[in-house]
Amino acid sequence: MTRTEHVEIEGVPLLATLVPGSDIGLLALHGSLEGGTAELADLVTRRCGATSLVFTQPGVRQPVHIPSPRMAAAPCALLREFLDRVSLTVSLHGHVRPGAQHTVFLGGANRAAAHVVAEAFAAQAPHFPAVVDLTAIPPGLRGVHPANPVNLTRLGGVQVELPLQARTSGGTDIPPGAVADALAAGVEALGRAAPGRGATSHRGAPDS
C-alpha cells in the first residue's frame, strides 16, 4: 500500500512517497528538480514489483537541490523503512553535463550491479551509452559517498545519472519508452541474480 510522509530537510518541505515491493529498490531523491526521475521510478516499480521511494517538493516553483548524503540524515521514517526493506538500490538522478547529452553515468558502490544495468541499456537503449568506469564519470556524479542513500542498503546500489533526453520527451517529464525498458530490464536482472549480487564498494569524495 502506497504511503506518504511530509518531512522537512534543511528547512525545505518535501513529500516522501513509498511503494512497498521486492527487495530491489528504486529511489528518486530529487523528483521535482530532476524531471522524469520520479516518473521513471514509478514506471519501473509498477512493471517489476520493486519497492520505490520518491521525494518531491509539491507546489514549489523553484525546487531546491539537497545533496544526497545530507538527505540520509533526515528524520524520515519512510526512508528508514526503505533502507531496512531493500537490499540493493537503483537511485535515479538527472544531469545536464555539456558534451554528454546522451550519456548515462552509472555510479554507486555496487560495481557489479552497475555492469548489469549497463548491459540492459546496451540491449534496450543503445542510443544512450552507459558509462561504468568510475574514472570516466564526473566526480560529482559518481555516487560513491558512504552516506549517500544509494549505498546504505545491505548490498549498496547503482546511481543512475540520466541526461535530459533520457528522462523527458516532448517537453514533458514522460521518459522515453526505451529508457523505461532498459531500467526495467536491469532491475529484473538484478532481481534474478543470486543473493549477494557481487556487491563491491568504492568510497570517494562527497558527491550529489
FENVEN-V343342 format. One line per field, one symbol per residue. phi: phi as a letter, one per 30 degrees, with the letter a starting at -180 (. if undefined). psi: psi as a letter, one per 40 degrees, with the letter a starting at -180 (. if undefined). burial: I if it has 16 or more other C-alpha atoms within 10 Angstrom, else O. A space follows every 10 residues. Layout:
phi = ???
psi = ???
burial = ???
This chain:
phi = .dbbbdbbbh icdbccbccd addcccbbdb ddccejdddd edddeddcid cbbbcbbeic dbeccceeed dddddcdddd dedddccbcc ccbbbbdeib dbcccccjdc dddddddddd dddcbddcdc ccdedcceed cdicddcded ccdeciabcc ccdedcbbah icdddeeddd dddddddddd ddddejhidb cbcbdebd
psi = hhiihhihhf ehhihhhhhi baehihhgdf dddghedddd dddddddefi iihhhigheh dgihhhiddd ddeighdddd dddddidhih hhiiifhhef eehhhgaidg dddddddddd ddddgeeghh hdhdeehhde edfeheehdd eeideaahhh hhideeeihf eifhiidddd dddddddddd deiihdffhi ihiaiia.
burial = OOOOOOIOOO OOIIIIIIII IIIIIIIIII IIIIIIIIII IIIIIOOIII IIIIIIIOOO OOIOOOOIIO IIOOOIOIIO OIIOIIIIII IIIIIOOOOO OIIIIIIIII IIIIIIIIII IOOIIIOIII IIOIOOIOIO IIIIIIIIII IIIOIIIIII IIIIIIIIOO OOIIIIOIII IIIIIIIIOI IOOOOOIOIO IIOOOIII
